[in-house]
Amino acid sequence: MRAIGEYLITVTQDRFDAQKDPQGKPWLPLSNATKERKRIDKILTESSRLRDSISCQAGSDEVRSCNSLTKTCLKQSSII
């Protein structure tokens, strides 16, 4: 389960880098007003805190993909 969790972290961070959703579609572009406020043009990225806050918690039959900034976790269970 730990390997699955690590995979989820990697692919999610890769999506931040590529600025694409899970289906591979590009994220909507930033509005001009947002671009003026931000220091960089990357979507959902100002300091990389959101991207870097992704972690996982692995159990014997489940893995949780968590985000420490939003204090949320998504659980994926195995069915045997």
N, C-alpha and C positions, 0 to 999 in steps of 0.2 A: 504494500500500500504506500509505503514511503516513496518508492520510485514513481508511482502514479502522481503523487502530490508534487514531487519535484518536476515532473513533466508538465503538470498544470501551471506551475510557476513559470517555467521556461517559455511555454507557448503564449501565456498571457503577456509576459514582458516583451516577447518578440512582436506581439500585436501592437503594443505601445510604440515600439521602435518603427514598425512598418506603417503605423497609423491605419490599421485595417481591422474590421470586425472578424468574428470567428469564421464567417463564410468567405473571407478574403476581399470583401468590398471595402473600398476606402471610406474612412470617416468623412462626414460632411466638413467642408472647409470652414475655417474660422471667419467670422464676420469682420469687416473692416474695423468696427468699434472695438472688438476683442483684440485684434492685432495691434491696435494703437495702445492698449493697456498693458499688453504682455511684453516681456523682454525678448522672447523667442517666438517663432511661428509654429512650433510643434503643438499639435492638439493634445489636450489633457496633460500637458507637460509645462511646468514653469520651473520647478526645482527638481523634478524626478521623485519627489516624496511619494506620490500616489503609486507610481510604477514600482518603486522599491519597497513599498509597505506590504506587498503580497507575500504570504507565507503559507505553509501547510501544516496540518496536524494529522498524523497518521495513527490509526488504530489497527486492530487485527483484521477487521472486515469493513473499514470505512476510512475515508480520507476527507478532510475539510480543507477547502481553499479559503484562506482568510485574508482580510485586509485590516491592518491595525489602525489606519486612519479613520475608516468608516465604522470600525468595530463590528464587522459583519463576517460571517462564514457561510459557505455553501457546502453541504454534505453530499458525498457520493458514496453509496453503500454497495458492497458486492452482494450478489445473490448466488448462493450455492445450493 
